[in-house]
């Protein structure tokens, strides 16, 4: 079921002659996963595909993947544009003080003094400079609060409490 799976990126163009395809990654931990593993590929307007990821390697700072049954550039070109989803159970546990970005979704925003802001982290947007945290206000299903994922604005992340400390709200509108 893809509802529980984590979007790790979008598949790009084929790379090389062996059927590798580039991953435009949202999560750079894919090469550290234990392979082979079952993944889900989703396309807009097409049926989902269940695939087996055989290999993930980094070449020139880019992640390239090899899937079972796709051994030529022509074969792997059929996968271009698909969103790649991985079951979260395939990721090793986070180390103390570390986290995967997908673990942040659902956290409640609080001030440094512990006051609940009534916001839930619903998404992370990639930005060339830094990720942007997207919060949804509880009293409004339409209002989004965008906060740069920078130390000046984001404090302690308390995964066990499902809380994220947000700093300096008085200057967020100036960003």
N, C-alpha and C positions, 0 to 999 in steps of 0.2 A: 504494500500500500504506500503510495508516494506521499501521502499526507504526513507520515512520520519521517520520511527520508529528508536528507539535507541536500540542498542544491549546492554542488561544489564547483559548478562552472558550465560554460557553454563550449561545445566542440567546434573547433575551427577547421582550417584546411588540413589536408593530409601533409605529412612530412616524411621525406625519404621514400625508399622503395619497398619497405617491408609492411606497409599498411598502418604505420603510426599516424595518429591524428593529434593536432595541437589542442590543449585544454586552455581556454581563456578562463583562468581560475578565479573563483570567489573564495576558495579555501586552498591555501598553498600546502596543506598537509597531505594531499593525496599521495605523493610519492612515498610517504612513510607508512601507508596502510599495508596490512598483510595481504598479499595477493596469492592466488587469484581470488576474486570476489565478485558476487553478483551485484549488478547495478541496474538502474532504470534510466532509460533515455526517453525524454518527452519532446515531442514536436507539436507546435501549434497546428491544429487541424488534421493531425495524423494519429494513428494508434501508437500507444507507448511501445517501447521495445525493451525486452529483458535481455541484457548482455552480460558476458563474463569478461571482466577486466583482467588481462593477463600480465600486463607490464605497465609501469609508470616510471618515466625517467626524466631527468632535467637535462636539457641541452641548451647551452647559451642562455641560461636564465629562464627558459620556457619549459613548460611541462608537456611531455608527449606521451600518449597512451596507445596501447595495443589491445585490441579486443579479439576474442576468440571468433574465428570465422571471417575475419577481415584482414587479409594478408597482402593486399596490394593497395596502391594509392587509389585505384578506381573503386575498389570495394569500400575503403574507408571514407571516400568522398560522400557516400550515401549517408554518413553520420553527421556531416557538417551542419551546424545550426541547431543541433539537439541540445537540450538542457540535461546535464548529467546529475543524477541523484544517487546518494549512497545512504544506506541505513546507518544511523548514528552509532549502533552497536559495533561497527567496524573500526571506529576511532578509538585509539588507546585512551585510558582515563587521563584527564588533565592532571598535571603536576600541581603541587601546592603553589598558589599564587599565580597560576597560569590558567588560561581558558581558551576554548575555541570560540570564534565569533558567534557560531550558531547557538552556543549555550547562553548567550545574552538575551535572546528573544524571550519575551515574557517577563523580564525583570521589571520591578516597580521602581520608579524614580522617587528618591527621597532627597531632602536637603541635608547638609552636613549636621544640622541639629536633630535629625531624625524625622522631621516633619514630612508626612506623605504628601507628595505633589499631586497625586491622583492621575499619574501618567504611567502607561505601560509601554515598554520598548517593543515595537512591532516589526521593525526592519532595520537593516543597515544598508546605507547607500555607499557605493564606491565613489571616491572623489580622487583626482590626481594628487592632492596634497595629503589627505587623510580621510578615513571613513567618517560618515555622518550617521549619527544615531537618530532614528525616526521614532518618536514617541507619539502615542495616541492618548488624548485627554479622555478620562472616563466620562465626564459630563457631556462630551461632544463626540459623536461618531465621525465627524468630518474634520475637526481641527487636528493638525499634525504639528508637533513641535520638533524642530530640527536642531540638533546639538552636535557641534564638531567633536569628534572623539579625540580630544586633546586633554592633557593633564590639567590645564587651567579650568576646564569645564567638567571633567569627569574625575571623580575621586575613587574611593574604594569600591570594588566590585565584590559583592557578597553573594556568591552563587547559592550557598546553603540556605540563605535567608530569602533568596529571590529578590534582592534589592541591589540598586546601583545608586551611589551617592553622586549627586549633581551639584557642582559648585558655581558660584558667581552668576546666578540667574539674572541679576540686574544688568548684566552686559551682553546677554545672549542676543538681544535685538540689534546690537551694534555690529555683530559678526556678519 
